[in-house]
Amino acid sequence: MKAIVYDAPRRFQYKDVPEPQIEADDILVRINACGVCGTDLHIHEGEFAPRFPLIPGHEFTGEIVALGSDVKDLKEGQRVVGNSNEACGKCFYCMRGNFLLCLNLRSYGVTQDGGFAQYLRIKADRIFPIGHLSPREAVMVEPSACALHGMEVLAMKPGSDVLLFGAGPTGQVLAQLLKLNGAGRLVVAAPAGPKLDLIGRLAADEIVAIDRNDPKKHHSRLHELSPTGFDYIVEATGSASVCEDAIQFARRGGTLLVYGVYPEADSVRFNPFDLFRREITIKGSFAQIDAFPRALAYLESGKIKVNEIVSDEFELKDWGKVLEHAWSRKGIKIAVIPPS
């Protein structure tokens, strides 16, 4: 089968590799599409502890073509999506029920082969059948599940004033979830362009264009919209400078959720007296492990709209062009299509 294989950071090939052999509790999926995530760009650089050689890709959807002997509740021909994360079930955190914090967390596309290939072997308990979702919609189930976990961490009170930084693919989903789950007013700040326009149509009550060269402009507008600040701020850009800026917009007693994917070497500085005096809470949200059924329900029902979020499709063989396009930030979301 054809696949994108990394032997080391920044070193990849589009090449033939053996088709995966399944065991009793596995299934084999023919990949229809796999989404490109910011995490994949970090893996390209060797961040997030990838295990090489590696076929990346964790936002996959496809069709079951073979089942292991112990798999009873699935069948060949079913269209499915896969939850990429697996906990060991035995470590300190798993024994406390905190499976996402597992010390031995495994992830398809990070620590074991993922979906940028024609076929994927995956444990049957990681698989969820889908109904009417198209492949371009189905690649958004995994990022929507991550956004749902972010909502759980945020624990937002109904009727709150919320400020979201970032209008990328997950930001688009987060904005819709925030409006569906209690935001009395949602303001989204992001660079001007199609992403900000789309989030304005899908969910935001107010949009504010970020000017990286003159931040005073958007700072002034945000303070104008809410002079006392916001109850909740979600930082979903992955920019350390934006994260550092975000705290100034928190209302007394407010919460900042650090959601974006940042380079591992980045750091930010906060004034501890400011946090102490205003009683600011800072939270982090990392991936997900149990939100797939709920994310799938949101997308299948149409309550979360994702069709417009996938803006570009590339063939698997054009992985170099995929990376260039992703880094250019011209589109919103890329779906990679393997050969049939």
C-alpha positions in Angstrom: 0.0 0.0 0.0 1.0 3.6 -0.4 1.8 5.7 2.7 3.6 8.8 4.0 6.4 7.4 6.1 8.7 9.5 8.4 12.1 8.0 9.3 13.0 11.1 11.4 11.9 14.7 11.9 11.4 16.5 8.5 12.4 13.3 6.6 9.5 11.7 4.8 8.7 9.6 1.8 5.6 8.6 -0.2 6.3 5.0 -0.7 5.0 1.4 -0.8 4.9 -0.4 2.6 3.3 -3.7 3.5 -0.4 -3.7 4.1 -1.0 -4.1 7.9 -1.8 -7.5 9.3 -4.7 -7.5 11.8 -4.9 -9.5 15.0 -8.0 -10.9 16.7 -9.2 -7.7 18.2 -8.3 -5.4 15.3 -10.0 -4.2 12.2 -8.6 -3.1 8.9 -9.9 0.2 7.5 -9.5 1.5 3.9 -8.9 5.2 4.5 -11.2 7.6 2.6 -9.7 10.8 4.0 -7.5 12.0 6.8 -7.5 15.5 8.2 -4.3 17.6 8.7 -4.0 19.0 12.2 -1.5 21.4 13.8 -0.2 18.4 15.7 0.9 16.8 12.4 3.0 19.9 11.8 4.6 19.5 15.2 5.3 15.8 14.5 6.9 16.9 11.2 9.4 18.8 13.4 9.8 15.9 15.8 7.7 17.3 18.6 5.0 15.6 20.7 7.3 12.5 21.2 6.6 10.7 17.9 8.0 7.2 17.4 9.8 6.8 14.1 9.5 5.3 11.7 6.0 6.5 11.6 2.9 7.0 9.3 1.3 10.1 10.8 -2.4 11.1 10.6 -4.9 10.9 13.5 -8.1 12.4 12.0 -9.1 9.5 9.8 -12.3 8.1 8.3 -12.8 5.1 6.0 -14.5 1.8 5.4 -14.0 -1.5 7.2 -12.5 -4.1 4.9 -11.5 -6.9 7.3 -12.2 -7.8 10.9 -10.3 -9.9 13.5 -11.8 -13.1 14.8 -12.9 -11.6 18.1 -14.7 -8.6 16.6 -18.5 -9.2 16.8 -20.2 -5.8 16.8 -18.9 -4.4 13.5 -19.1 -5.5 9.9 -17.3 -5.2 6.6 -18.4 -2.2 4.5 -19.3 0.0 7.5 -18.1 3.6 7.2 -16.3 4.6 10.4 -14.2 7.1 12.2 -11.5 6.2 14.7 -10.6 7.5 18.2 -6.8 7.8 17.9 -5.9 7.8 21.7 -5.5 4.7 23.8 -4.8 4.6 27.6 -2.8 1.7 29.1 -5.4 1.2 31.9 -2.6 0.3 34.5 -0.6 3.4 35.3 -1.0 5.7 38.3 -3.4 8.1 36.4 -5.4 5.3 34.8 -6.0 3.7 38.1 -7.4 7.1 39.3 -9.8 7.2 36.3 -7.8 10.0 34.6 -7.2 8.1 31.3 -6.3 11.1 29.2 -3.4 11.7 31.6 -2.1 8.2 31.1 1.7 7.8 31.5 1.8 5.4 28.6 -0.8 7.1 26.3 -0.6 5.7 22.8 -1.9 7.5 19.7 -2.4 6.4 16.2 -0.4 8.8 14.0 1.9 9.7 16.8 3.3 6.6 18.6 1.9 4.1 16.1 1.0 4.2 12.5 -1.9 6.4 11.5 -4.1 7.4 8.6 -1.9 9.0 6.0 -2.0 5.7 4.1 -4.3 3.5 2.1 -5.0 1.2 5.0 -4.9 1.3 8.8 -4.9 -1.4 11.4 -6.7 -0.3 14.5 -8.2 -1.8 17.7 -11.9 -2.4 17.2 -12.8 -0.6 20.5 -11.4 2.6 19.0 -13.9 2.5 16.1 -17.3 4.3 15.7 -19.7 3.7 12.7 -20.9 6.9 11.0 -24.2 7.6 9.2 -24.7 10.3 6.6 -21.5 12.3 7.2 -19.3 12.8 4.1 -15.6 12.0 4.3 -14.8 15.8 4.5 -17.2 16.1 7.4 -16.1 12.9 9.1 -12.4 14.0 9.4 -13.8 16.7 11.8 -15.1 14.2 14.3 -11.7 13.9 16.1 -11.1 17.7 16.4 -14.7 18.1 17.5 -14.1 15.5 20.2 -11.1 17.5 21.4 -13.2 20.7 21.5 -15.8 18.9 23.6 -13.2 17.9 26.1 -12.1 21.6 26.1 -15.6 22.6 27.0 -15.6 20.1 29.9 -12.4 21.6 31.2 -13.7 25.1 30.9 -16.9 24.3 32.9 -18.6 27.5 31.7 -21.5 29.0 33.6 -24.6 29.8 31.4 -25.0 33.3 30.3 -21.3 34.1 30.4 -19.3 36.7 28.4 -16.7 34.7 26.4 -13.7 35.7 24.3 -12.2 33.2 21.9 -8.8 33.8 20.3 -8.4 31.9 17.0 -10.6 30.9 14.1 -8.8 27.8 12.9 -10.6 24.4 12.4 -11.0 23.6 16.1 -11.7 27.2 16.9 -14.7 27.0 14.4 -16.0 24.0 16.4 -15.3 25.6 19.8 -17.2 28.7 18.8 -20.3 26.7 18.0 -20.0 24.6 21.2 -19.6 27.8 23.3 -22.8 29.2 21.8 -24.7 25.9 22.2 -23.6 25.4 25.8 -24.2 28.7 27.5 -22.2 31.6 26.2 -24.5 34.7 26.5 -22.2 36.6 24.2 -19.3 35.2 22.2 -16.5 37.5 20.8 -13.9 36.0 18.5 -10.6 37.6 17.7 -8.5 36.4 14.9 -6.6 37.7 11.8 -8.9 39.1 9.1 -9.8 36.7 6.3 -12.0 33.7 5.4 -11.6 32.0 8.8 -12.8 35.0 10.7 -15.7 35.6 8.2 -16.8 31.9 8.6 -16.8 31.9 12.4 -18.8 35.1 12.3 -21.5 33.3 10.2 -21.4 30.1 12.2 -21.4 31.3 15.8 -19.8 34.6 16.9 -21.8 37.6 18.1 -18.9 39.9 17.4 -15.7 39.4 15.5 -12.5 41.4 15.9 -9.7 41.4 13.4 -6.2 40.9 15.1 -3.5 43.1 13.7 -0.2 41.5 14.6 1.7 44.6 13.6 -0.4 47.0 15.6 -2.0 45.1 18.5 -3.3 48.3 20.1 -6.1 48.3 17.5 -7.7 45.0 18.5 -6.8 45.6 22.2 -8.8 48.8 22.1 -11.7 47.2 20.4 -11.9 44.3 22.9 -11.7 46.7 25.8 -14.5 48.7 24.2 -16.7 45.6 23.8 -16.3 44.7 27.4 -14.6 47.3 29.7 -14.6 44.9 32.7 -13.3 42.0 30.7 -14.7 38.6 29.9 -15.8 35.7 32.2 -14.0 33.1 30.1 -11.2 33.4 27.6 -10.2 30.5 25.3 -6.8 30.8 23.7 -6.9 28.6 20.6 -4.2 30.1 18.4 -1.1 28.3 19.7 0.7 31.6 19.8 2.6 32.3 23.0 2.4 36.1 22.5 -1.4 35.9 22.1 -1.6 33.7 25.2 0.4 36.2 27.2 -1.8 39.0 26.0 -5.0 37.2 26.7 -4.9 37.4 30.5 -5.4 41.2 30.4 -9.0 40.6 29.0 -10.0 38.4 31.9 -12.7 39.8 34.2 -12.0 39.6 38.0 -12.7 36.0 38.9 -12.3 35.0 35.2 -10.9 31.9 33.6 -8.3 31.5 30.8 -8.3 28.2 29.0 -5.0 27.4 27.2 -6.2 25.3 24.3 -4.0 25.9 21.3 -1.1 23.6 20.4 2.2 25.4 21.1 5.8 24.7 20.2 7.2 22.8 23.2 10.0 25.4 23.8 7.6 28.3 24.0 6.9 30.0 27.3 4.8 32.9 28.5 5.0 35.3 31.5 2.2 36.3 33.8 2.3 38.7 36.8 1.6 36.5 39.8 0.2 39.4 41.9 -2.3 40.1 39.1 -3.5 36.5 39.1 -3.7 36.7 42.9 -5.5 40.0 43.2 -8.0 39.3 40.4 -8.4 35.6 41.3 -7.8 34.5 37.8 -7.9 30.7 37.0 -5.7 29.3 34.2 -6.6 25.8 32.8 -5.2 23.6 30.1 -7.0 21.3 27.7 -5.1 18.4 26.0 -6.7 16.2 23.3 -9.5 13.8 24.4 -10.1 10.1 25.1 -13.8 9.6 25.7 -15.7 12.3 23.7 -16.1 10.6 20.4 -19.7 9.4 20.8 -20.9 12.9 21.8 -18.9 14.6 19.1 -20.3 12.2 16.5 -23.8 13.0 17.8 -23.3 16.7 17.4 -22.1 16.4 13.8 -24.7 13.8 12.7 -27.5 16.0 14.1 -26.2 19.0 12.2 -26.0 21.1 15.4 -22.2 21.5 14.8 -21.6 22.4 11.1 -18.3 21.4 9.7 -18.7 21.1 5.9 -17.4 24.6 5.2 -14.4 24.2 7.6 -12.7 21.7 5.2 -11.5 24.1 2.6 -8.9 22.1 0.7 -8.3 18.5 -0.5 -4.9 17.1 -1.6 -3.8 13.7 -2.8 -1.7 11.7 -0.5 1.2 11.7 -2.9 1.4 15.5 -2.7 2.4 15.6 1.0 5.1 18.2 0.4 2.4 20.5 -1.1 0.1 19.7 1.9 2.8 21.0 4.3 3.4 24.1 2.3 -0.3 24.9 2.1 -0.7 24.2 5.8 2.1 26.5 6.8 0.8 29.3 4.5 -2.4 29.4 6.5 -4.3 30.3 3.3 -7.1 27.8 3.9 -8.9 26.5 6.9 -8.7 22.7 7.0 -7.0 20.2 4.7 -8.3 16.7 4.0 -5.8 14.3 2.4 -7.2 11.6 0.1 -5.2 8.4 -0.5 -5.3 6.5 -3.8 -8.3 4.2 -4.2 
